[in-house]
Amino acid sequence: MNPTPRREMLFRTFFALIALAICGAAVATFAANIPGAIASVLVLAFLKARLLVLDFMAMRDRPGVLSFTLFLWAGLLLTMALARSLILPAFT
Amino acid sequence: MGARYSICMSLIDDTLREAEKEEGELLLWILVWSELAIFGALLTGFMVMSLLRPEAFAAARQHLSSGFAALNTVILLSSGWQAALAARRRTTPLLARRPLICAALLGVAFVGVKIVEYSGEIGFTGTEVALALFELYFLITGFHLLHVLFGAFILLLIAWRPSQDNIHLMTTLWHAIDLIWLVMFPIIYLA
């Protein structure tokens, strides 16, 4: 029996999420001192959050406002984390 | 006359069911947003504290096990995948049992890894300087851990007596817990 399209799509999303998680961990471990590493890690985290909302929470076919507010929540906190990492040297 | 009456009754039933469903959906999103608001406030507090005491936070962060946290990200994503499989519209409640149990067991695995991680970190909380970070760290991650533990228990209960509405409700909450972790992980451990 062939797997349903939704099942296949969920598997592809899961695979992409794991790949993004490994990329994020690799950047944080091996390239932490390179400029832009923190921004890359935060962008990867946002991409993971976006995929989770759209595919795992099945928001692709639902009203855009709901998914937009979830992206906004994640984006706002991750942007604050980026701002913190940029202004932190001024505090030390 | 009898046929017209039964059509009317079935229309009323459908309308009431639809209204109940919409009400349930609204309550679900109120619950999800209250969780997101609480964790948003806690994470903002963590970031503000790390700006006020940068040296203490930098020193204490050296003792956090980001490897265990990365492993937990993979575990929670796998659990979320299983929960999404259970919540598919074409899946019957009985067929959803296996992915629901898998999602719950992966949630329990998350708790196990976190306890191992805590056992390595708790020894570094002795100094007053480190305590500032660790108090917030244990508060935020511990609160999230309780959500995972409780969520895993509820997933098992739903797997025992599955219904489409309960599966939808709990898997949506489970994904919200997953979303919180995805945002929390880089803020606390990496950035």
Boltz contact constraints between the chains, C-beta under 6 A:
constraints:
  - contact:
      token1: [A, 6]
      token2: [B, 88]
      max_distance: 6.0
  - contact:
      token1: [A, 10]
      token2: [B, 84]
      max_distance: 6.0
  - contact:
      token1: [A, 14]
      token2: [B, 81]
      max_distance: 6.0
  - contact:
      token1: [A, 17]
      token2: [B, 77]
      max_distance: 6.0
  - contact:
      token1: [A, 21]
      token2: [B, 73]
      max_distance: 6.0
  - contact:
      token1: [A, 21]
      token2: [B, 74]
      max_distance: 6.0
  - contact:
      token1: [A, 25]
      token2: [B, 70]
      max_distance: 6.0
  - contact:
      token1: [A, 28]
      token2: [B, 190]
      max_distance: 6.0
  - contact:
      token1: [A, 38]
      token2: [B, 191]
      max_distance: 6.0
  - contact:
      token1: [A, 41]
      token2: [B, 186]
      max_distance: 6.0
  - contact:
      token1: [A, 41]
      token2: [B, 190]
      max_distance: 6.0
  - contact:
      token1: [A, 42]
      token2: [B, 186]
      max_distance: 6.0
  - contact:
      token1: [A, 42]
      token2: [B, 191]
      max_distance: 6.0
  - contact:
      token1: [A, 45]
      token2: [B, 182]
      max_distance: 6.0
  - contact:
      token1: [A, 45]
      token2: [B, 186]
      max_distance: 6.0
  - contact:
      token1: [A, 48]
      token2: [B, 182]
      max_distance: 6.0
  - contact:
      token1: [A, 49]
      token2: [B, 179]
      max_distance: 6.0
  - contact:
      token1: [A, 49]
      token2: [B, 182]
      max_distance: 6.0
  - contact:
      token1: [A, 52]
      token2: [B, 179]
      max_distance: 6.0
  - contact:
      token1: [A, 56]
      token2: [B, 80]
      max_distance: 6.0
  - contact:
      token1: [A, 56]
      token2: [B, 84]
      max_distance: 6.0
  - contact:
      token1: [A, 56]
      token2: [B, 175]
      max_distance: 6.0
  - contact:
      token1: [A, 57]
      token2: [B, 175]
      max_distance: 6.0
  - contact:
      token1: [A, 73]
      token2: [B, 36]
      max_distance: 6.0
  - contact:
      token1: [A, 74]
      token2: [B, 183]
      max_distance: 6.0
  - contact:
      token1: [A, 77]
      token2: [B, 43]
      max_distance: 6.0
  - contact:
      token1: [A, 77]
      token2: [B, 183]
      max_distance: 6.0
  - contact:
      token1: [A, 80]
      token2: [B, 47]
      max_distance: 6.0
  - contact:
      token1: [A, 81]
      token2: [B, 187]
      max_distance: 6.0
  - contact:
      token1: [A, 81]
      token2: [B, 191]
      max_distance: 6.0
  - contact:
      token1: [A, 84]
      token2: [B, 47]
      max_distance: 6.0
  - contact:
      token1: [A, 85]
      token2: [B, 191]
      max_distance: 6.0
  - contact:
      token1: [A, 88]
      token2: [B, 54]
      max_distance: 6.0
  - contact:
      token1: [A, 91]
      token2: [B, 51]
      max_distance: 6.0
  - contact:
      token1: [A, 91]
      token2: [B, 54]
      max_distance: 6.0
  - contact:
      token1: [A, 92]
      token2: [B, 54]
      max_distance: 6.0
